[in-house]
Structure formats: C-alpha cells, structure tokens
Amino acid sequence: MSAVALALQLVGPGGRVLAAHDCYGGTYRLLRALEARGQIELCFTNLTAPTAEAEIARCAPAMVWVETPSNPLLRITDVRAVCAAARRVGAIAVVDNTFLSPALQRPITLGADVVVHSTTKYLNGHSDVVGGAVIAKDPAHLEKLGWWANCLGLTGAPFDSYLTLRGVRTLFPRVRAHEENAQIVARVLDEHPAVIAVHYPGLKTHPGHALATAQQDGYGAMISFEVAGGEGAVRELTAALQCFTLAESLGGVESLVAHPATMTHASMDAEARRIAGIGDGLLRLSVGIEDILPALFLGFPGAAPFERETVLFVARVGDHLADVVGAAGARSHADTLDGKIRMGVKELREDALDFHAWCMSLELDPARVAAVHELEHLFLELGVRGGGFEI
C-alpha cells in the first residue's frame, strides 16, 4: 500500500482518478478515503469492457489505474489500448503488476507510464517482507516520486531491501514452478463437479486468454474459483484443506487460500462487490511451489485424493493430445480419452491402446509422429509411477 499511496502523489489536489471497478480491496479503500476527504475525484469502470476507451475519454482523468490480471477475478485488461487512451486525454497510466511480476509482464513496454508492485508478493517470494515498489519511465515522474517517498517516509528499510533483492535473484525459476503447479490445479478444478466457475487466464475458456497470451509471458499462479453453496460451502472447504493456509497474502513459496468477500475485499460494500462480481462462494488461490497439489481436492465433498503422478500425467497428456489430434476425426478419440484421464481414472488400457493404434494408422507428419511416441512414453511413465498401468 505504500507504493499505491506514493503513486497517487502524482495526482494534484482534486485531480480525477479512473480505476478498475474490481481492483484490489486495499486500493479501493484508499481511493474511497481520498475521495471522501476531497483530495481526488474518483471514477470506477470496467477496464476490460469494450467501452473502456470511451469511458476514459468521457471522464478525462488525471490518472488511469489499471490492474491486470485483476484481483481476485483475474480479468485481463488490454494494457496497450488503455494506456493509449490515457495518453490521448493527458492522463498518467499506472499499472499494478503485482500478480505477474516482471518475469511475466512488463507494462512499461506496453505503454504504461508508471508500474506498481507489492514487493511483499512474488518479487520477495518468501513472505518475510512488507514493501512496495514504484517504477516510472519519465525522469520527471521519478524525481517527484523520490521527493514524496522521502517526504512521507515511504522508503524501505535496508534489511527489507536486502531480503527483497535476495528474492529477486530467484524470481524466474520460482515463477516457473508456481505457474506449472497452477496450471495443473486450474485444469483439475475446471473438471470438478463442485466448482461452478474457474477464473484463470491459462485456461482457453477464460475470456481474456488470447489477450493474456499476447501481452504476457505466462499466465501466473493466481486462481480464483466459485463453489456451489456460498459462504457455508466455503467455510466447509477451507476447514478441510490440509496444505493451503487461509491467509490474505500471495506470491510466497507456500500455497495460500483466501475468501475475498470477507478478507481482501471486505472493505468494499456488498453492492460494490456485486458489481465487481465478487460473490460469497468465491475463493482465491495463490499456488505455491510445494509438492502438495493433491491436497487441494481433499476438501470437496465426495472427492477422492489425487496422486500427484496422476495429476501431472493429466496435464502433460492433455498438452500432447493437442499436438496429436491434428487429423480429421481425431477429436472424438482424444476427447473420450482425455476426459477419462482428467477424472483420475487409471483403467484406461484398452482405450489407450485403441487411441494409440488409431494415431499410428494415420499418415502423420514427423512432428505429430513424435508427439504420438511421447504420448506412449507418458502412458509408460504412469505405469511406473501411478501404479499398475501398462501399455
């Protein structure tokens, strides 16, 4: 929040700020407080909507506050388009890049004037620092930010800075491990009958998937999902989880689960949460780098524990099926097999043999032949690690 407060010093007295309607709860609270004191004028809008650029032109703000992916619903904003619209009205475009870090997104290259990070999260990555960072491309903005940081005492302590630097040194390998785990979790959640919706840009069904693919170097490790039964089901689930700690933070090596309506976004009133799409059945996950993915599913009623080897196998086979099924008629075979794999069913020998034989009967190009052989190796691996499966 120190970084958010510092970036807002670039807005003069009574200046107008246009912010994402589903921004982080702490940012929302600060903006509302500054508005109540008469320090700023405030507009909230859906910056992911087709009307976002027109709304920026209509409001003519001094600052446009972007958060992408958004917290907690992982909506994706077109950074280039929104920043260009901000420039046309003379506004400073600020992007909160906390959810992705510079490892996966660099907003200044997309047109942002200022980038904000909570260094507490992925940049530090070890949950032992509270801090923030503000980056600007205009030297005049940097000079002003430096002056206000010194004036308000917002600069970080030396040891906190040292710990953050330590974290930055391992940022890229950590983020890769986070994202690998998150993609597996998202896939299995997406198939689970107790889950109403999964919000993760890495899923092709996510409305922002194509945009995220274009402007990001990855999809990150934050996931939100909705469970049937509202807050009661949420309490039952979070109480049953064994390896996800109930906490508001994110981006550390450990896995965390949060209930936005009563935690991170509790400062938003019920109507504001409704408009933002934050319901009582929504949970947010910060997927860590541990070897504990099956533990997520233990809390769902009627769900059996997943063996990690099976879960990993599901994700990898799903990827390779996409490469194999390039020929006409392959999709029905792949969908049948992939659907059974995703449900954790291991009695797949006949289906797998049929699918493999069918693939090998086709006249496939060398790349797809390689994919078929890789698929066979994956089945063999499941037999070794998953218990009793052979092909």
VEXDO-308417 format. One record per residue (C-alpha): residue number from 1; x, y, z. Coordinates in steps of 0.05 Angstrom, whole numbers, plus 32768, in hexadecimal, padded with zeros to 4 digits. Example, Ala and Ser with C-alpha at 12.3 -4.5 7.8 and 13.67 -1.06 7.14 Angstrom:
2
 seq east north   up
   1 80F6  7FA6 809C
   2 8111  7FEB 808F
***
This chain:
391
 seq east north   up
   1 8000  8000 8000
   2 803B  802F 8009
   3 8048  8028 7FBE
   4 7FFF  8036 7FAD
   5 7FFF  8073 7FDB
   6 8040  808C 7FBC
   7 8028  8085 7F74
   8 7FE9  80AD 7F85
   9 8015  80E8 7F98
  10 801C  80F4 7F4D
  11 7FD3  810C 7F4D
  12 7FC9  8154 7F61
  13 7F95  816E 7F92
  14 7F4F  815E 7F78
  15 7F6B  8136 7F3E
  16 7F40  80FF 7F21
  17 7F54  80B6 7F26
  18 7F32  8081 7EFB
  19 7F3E  803C 7F18
  20 7F2A  7FF5 7F08
  21 7EE8  7FE4 7F2A
  22 7F02  7FA1 7F43
  23 7F46  7FB9 7F5D
  24 7F68  7FA0 7F9B
  25 7F40  7FAE 7FDA
  26 7F78  7FD6 7FFB
  27 7F7E  8003 7FBE
  28 7F32  800C 7FBC
  29 7F31  801F 8006
  30 7F69  8053 7FFD
  31 7F49  8072 7FC0
  32 7F06  8077 7FE3
  33 7F27  8097 801F
  34 7F4B  80CB 7FF6
  35 7F0B  80DA 7FD1
  36 7EE5  80E3 8013
  37 7F19  8116 802A
  38 7F13  813D 7FE9
  39 7F5A  812E 7FD2
  40 7F46  810C 7F91
  41 7F0A  8101 7F65
  42 7EFD  80B8 7F57
  43 7EDE  808E 7F20
  44 7EDB  8042 7F1E
  45 7ED0  801D 7EDD
  46 7EDA  7FD9 7EBD
  47 7F1B  7FE2 7E99
  48 7F13  7F9E 7E77
  49 7ED2  7FB2 7E55
  50 7ECF  7FCA 7E0C
  51 7EB8  800D 7E27
  52 7EF7  8019 7E50
  53 7F19  8049 7E1F
  54 7EDA  8072 7E16
  55 7ED1  8076 7E62
  56 7F18  8090 7E69
  57 7F0A  80C5 7E35
  58 7EC9  80D8 7E58
  59 7EE7  80DD 7E9E
  60 7F27  8100 7E88
  61 7F4D  80EA 7EC6
  62 7F91  8100 7EDE
  63 7FA3  80B7 7EEC
  64 7F8A  8074 7ED3
  65 7F96  803B 7F05
  66 7F9B  7FF7 7EE4
  67 7FA1  7FB3 7F06
  68 7FAD  7F78 7ED8
  69 7FA1  7F40 7EE6
  70 7F6E  7F5D 7F17
  71 7F68  7F48 7F5F
  72 7F44  7F1A 7F6C
  73 7F20  7F09 7F2B
  74 7F5D  7F06 7EFD
  75 7F3E  7F33 7EC8
  76 7F6E  7F49 7E92
  77 7F73  7F91 7E7C
  78 7F90  7FA5 7E38
  79 7FCA  7FCD 7E53
  80 7FDE  7FEA 7E0F
  81 7F98  8002 7DFF
  82 7F89  801F 7E44
  83 7FCC  8042 7E49
  84 7FC3  8060 7E04
  85 7F7E  8079 7E18
  86 7F9D  8097 7E57
  87 7FD2  80BB 7E2E
  88 7F9D  80D9 7E01
  89 7F7E  80FE 7E3C
  90 7FC0  810F 7E5C
  91 7FB8  80DD 7E96
  92 7FEF  80B7 7EB9
  93 7FE6  806C 7EAE
  94 7FF7  8042 7EEB
  95 7FF8  7FF6 7EE9
  96 7FF9  7FCB 7F27
  97 8023  7F8F 7F11
  98 8024  7F6A 7F54
  99 8001  7F2B 7F3B
 100 8033  7F1D 7F03
 101 8074  7F40 7F17
 102 80A7  7F55 7EE2
 103 80B4  7F0C 7ED3
 104 8072  7F06 7EAE
 105 805D  7F4D 7E9C
 106 8081  7F90 7E92
 107 804C  7FC6 7E8C
 108 807B  7FFF 7E7B
 109 808B  7FDC 7E39
 110 8040  7FD9 7E2D
 111 8037  8024 7E37
 112 802F  802F 7E81
 113 804D  806D 7EA2
 114 8053  8050 7EE8
 115 8054  8009 7F02
 116 8044  7FF5 7F4A
 117 8059  7FB5 7F6D
 118 804C  7F9A 7FB1
 119 8092  7F7F 7FBF
 120 8072  7F57 7FF8
 121 8059  7F27 7FC3
 122 807F  7F06 7F89
 123 80BB  7F35 7F87
 124 80CF  7F21 7FCE
 125 80AC  7EDE 7FCB
 126 80BA  7EC6 8012
 127 8084  7EE8 803B
 128 80B6  7F0C 8068
 129 80B3  7F53 804D
 130 807D  7F88 8049
 131 808C  7FBB 8013
 132 807D  7FD9 7FCF
 133 809F  7FF5 7F92
 134 808E  802B 7F60
 135 80B0  802E 7F1C
 136 80A7  8068 7EEB
 137 80C3  8074 7EA5
 138 80C0  80C1 7EA8
 139 80FA  80E0 7ECF
 140 80CC  8118 7EE6
 141 809D  80E5 7F05
 142 80D8  80C1 7F25
 143 80F1  8101 7F45
 144 80AC  8111 7F60
 145 80A3  80CB 7F7B
 146 80E7  80CC 7F9D
 147 80D7  810E 7FBE
 148 8094  80F6 7FD9
 149 80B1  80B3 7FEF
 150 80E5  80D8 8019
 151 80B3  810B 8032
 152 8080  80D7 8049
 153 80B3  80A4 8062
 154 809B  806F 8031
 155 80E0  8054 801F
 156 80F1  800D 8034
 157 811F  7FFA 806D
 158 8165  7FE1 8059
 159 815A  7F9A 8071
 160 8116  7F95 804F
 161 8137  7FAC 800F
 162 816D  7F78 8017
 163 8139  7F41 8020
 164 8113  7F59 7FE3
 165 8153  7F58 7FBA
 166 815F  7F11 7FD1
 167 811A  7EFF 7FB8
 168 8122  7F21 7F75
 169 815F  7EF5 7F67
 170 8133  7EB7 7F65
 171 80F5  7ED8 7F47
 172 80F6  7EB6 7F03
 173 80FE  7E6E 7F1A
 174 80CC  7E78 7F52
 175 8098  7E95 7F22
 176 80A1  7E5A 7EF3
 177 8095  7E29 7F2C
 178 8059  7E51 7F45
 179 803A  7E53 7F00
 180 8045  7E09 7EF1
 181 8020  7DF7 7F31
 182 7FE9  7E2A 7F23
 183 7FDA  7E0F 7EDE
 184 7FD0  7DC9 7EFB
 185 7FA3  7DE3 7F33
 186 7F7A  7E0C 7F01
 187 7F70  7DD0 7ED3
 188 7F56  7DA4 7F0A
 189 7F2A  7DDA 7F29
 190 7F0D  7DE6 7EE5
 191 7EF5  7D9D 7EE2
 192 7EDD  7D99 7F2A
 193 7E91  7D92 7F34
 194 7E92  7DBC 7F74
 195 7EAF  7DF8 7F4F
 196 7E81  7E28 7F2B
 197 7EB6  7E52 7F08
 198 7F02  7E58 7F04
 199 7F24  7E9B 7EF7
 200 7F69  7E8E 7EDB
 201 7F84  7EAF 7E9B
 202 7FAB  7E70 7E8A
 203 7F6A  7E4B 7E7A
 204 7F55  7E52 7E32
 205 7F0D  7E5D 7E4A
 206 7F22  7E9D 7E70
 207 7F07  7EDA 7E4B
 208 7F4B  7EFC 7E51
 209 7F75  7EC0 7E3B
 210 7F88  7EDB 7DF6
 211 7F99  7F20 7E11
 212 7FC2  7F03 7E4A
 213 7FE8  7ED7 7E19
 214 7FF7  7F15 7DEF
 215 800F  7F45 7E25
 216 802B  7F16 7E5A
 217 8063  7EE4 7E5C
 218 8039  7EB4 7E86
 219 7FF8  7EAE 7EAC
 220 8011  7EB2 7EF4
 221 7FFE  7E8A 7F31
 222 7FC0  7EAE 7F4B
 223 7F7E  7E8A 7F42
 224 7F39  7E9A 7F5B
 225 7EFE  7E6B 7F58
 226 7EB6  7E68 7F6F
 227 7E96  7E30 7F96
 228 7E4D  7E1F 7F9C
 229 7E2E  7E2D 7FDF
 230 7E49  7E73 7FED
 231 7E6D  7E85 802C
 232 7E57  7E46 8051
 233 7E79  7E1A 801D
 234 7EB6  7E47 801E
 235 7EBD  7E3E 806A
 236 7EB5  7DF3 8063
 237 7EEA  7DF0 802C
 238 7F1E  7E1D 804D
 239 7F17  7DF7 808E
 240 7F25  7DB6 806B
 241 7F62  7DCC 8044
 242 7FA3  7DB1 8062
 243 7FDA  7DD3 803B
 244 7FBD  7E16 8025
 245 7FC1  7E4A 805C
 246 7F86  7E7A 8063
 247 7FA7  7EBE 805C
 248 7FA1  7EFF 8034
 249 7FE7  7F03 8017
 250 8001  7EE4 7FD7
 251 803F  7ED7 7FAD
 252 8068  7EB2 7FE2
 253 8084  7E6D 7FD8
 254 804C  7E51 8004
 255 8005  7E45 7FEB
 256 7FCE  7E72 8007
 257 7F83  7E76 8001
 258 7F59  7EB5 800E
 259 7F0F  7EC6 8010
 260 7F0D  7F0B 7FEE
 261 7EC7  7F1F 8006
 262 7EDC  7F1B 804F
 263 7F26  7F26 8049
 264 7F4A  7F4C 8011
 265 7F0B  7F71 7FF9
 266 7EE5  7F78 803B
 267 7EEE  7FC4 8037
 268 7EC1  7FC4 7FF9
 269 7E77  7FC7 800A
 270 7E4A  7F8F 7FF2
 271 7E30  7FB7 7FB6
 272 7E77  7FC8 7F9F
 273 7E8A  7F7F 7FA4
 274 7E4C  7F6A 7F7E
 275 7E5D  7F9B 7F45
 276 7EA5  7F81 7F45
 277 7E8D  7F39 7F42
 278 7EAA  7F25 7F86
 279 7E78  7EF4 7FA3
 280 7E76  7ED0 7FE6
 281 7E89  7E8E 7FC5
 282 7EC9  7EA9 7FA7
 283 7F0D  7E90 7FBE
 284 7F52  7EA9 7FA9
 285 7F8F  7E7D 7FA6
 286 7FD7  7E90 7FA6
 287 7FF7  7E4F 7F8E
 288 803B  7E43 7FAC
 289 8075  7E19 7F95
 290 806C  7DDE 7FC5
 291 805F  7D96 7FB1
 292 8019  7D98 7FD0
 293 7FE8  7DA2 7F97
 294 7FBA  7D67 7FA8
 295 7FAC  7D86 7FEC
 296 7F81  7DBB 7FCB
 297 7F4C  7D89 7FB9
 298 7F44  7D67 7FFC
 299 7F12  7D9C 8013
 300 7EDE  7D90 7FDE
 301 7EA3  7D64 7FF1
 302 7EAA  7D1F 7FD3
 303 7EEE  7D2E 7FB3
 304 7F23  7CF9 7FB7
 305 7F6C  7D0E 7FC2
 306 7F94  7D14 7F81
 307 7FD8  7CF5 7F7D
 308 800A  7D2A 7F65
 309 8023  7CFC 7F2D
 310 7FDD  7CF6 7F12
 311 7FD1  7D41 7F15
 312 8012  7D50 7EF2
 313 8002  7D1B 7EBF
 314 7FBE  7D3B 7EB1
 315 7FDD  7D7E 7EA1
 316 8015  7D63 7E76
 317 7FE9  7D33 7E4E
 318 7FB7  7D6C 7E44
 319 7FEE  7D96 7E24
 320 8006  7D5E 7DF7
 321 7FC0  7D4A 7DE0
 322 7FBA  7D90 7DC2
 323 7FF7  7D81 7D97
 324 7FE1  7D3B 7D84
 325 7F9A  7D49 7D6F
 326 7FA8  7D72 7D31
 327 7F88  7D41 7D01
 328 7F3E  7D40 7CF1
 329 7F15  7D14 7D20
 330 7F49  7D14 7D57
 331 7F24  7D43 7D86
 332 7EEF  7D10 7D9B
 333 7F24  7CDD 7DAD
 334 7F4D  7D11 7DD2
 335 7F12  7D2E 7DF8
 336 7EFC  7CE9 7E11
 337 7F41  7CD6 7E29
 338 7F53  7D1B 7E44
 339 7F11  7D1F 7E6A
 340 7F1F  7CDD 7E8D
 341 7F66  7CF1 7E9D
 342 7F50  7D33 7EBB
 343 7F20  7D10 7EEB
 344 7F5A  7CE8 7F06
 345 7F44  7CA5 7EE9
 346 7F7E  7C75 7EE0
 347 7F5A  7C3B 7EBF
 348 7F69  7C57 7E7A
 349 7F91  7C1E 7E5B
 350 7F61  7C0C 7E23
 351 7F4E  7C54 7E13
 352 7F97  7C68 7E12
 353 7FAB  7C2E 7DE5
 354 7F72  7C3E 7DB5
 355 7F84  7C87 7DB3
 356 7FCE  7C79 7DA9
 357 7FC1  7C46 7D72
 358 7F91  7C76 7D50
 359 7FC5  7CAE 7D52
 360 7FFB  7C81 7D36
 361 7FCE  7C6B 7CFD
 362 7FCB  7CB3 7CE3
 363 7FFB  7CD3 7CB3
 364 8016  7D06 7CE4
 365 804C  7D39 7CDA
 366 808E  7D2D 7D00
 367 807C  7D5F 7D37
 368 803A  7D3A 7D46
 369 805C  7CF7 7D43
 370 808C  7D10 7D79
 371 8050  7D27 7DA2
 372 8030  7CE2 7D9D
 373 8070  7CC1 7DB5
 374 8074  7CF4 7DEE
 375 802C  7CE3 7E00
 376 8040  7C99 7E04
 377 807A  7CAB 7E32
 378 804A  7CD1 7E5F
 379 801E  7C94 7E65
 380 805A  7C6A 7E76
 381 806E  7C9C 7EAB
 382 802A  7C98 7ECB
 383 8032  7C4D 7ECF
 384 8074  7C55 7EF4
 385 805F  7C8F 7F22
 386 8013  7C8B 7F25
 387 800C  7C42 7F36
 388 7FFB  7C08 7F09
 389 7FEC  7C2A 7EC7
 390 800E  7C0E 7E8A
 391 800E  7C17 7E3F
***
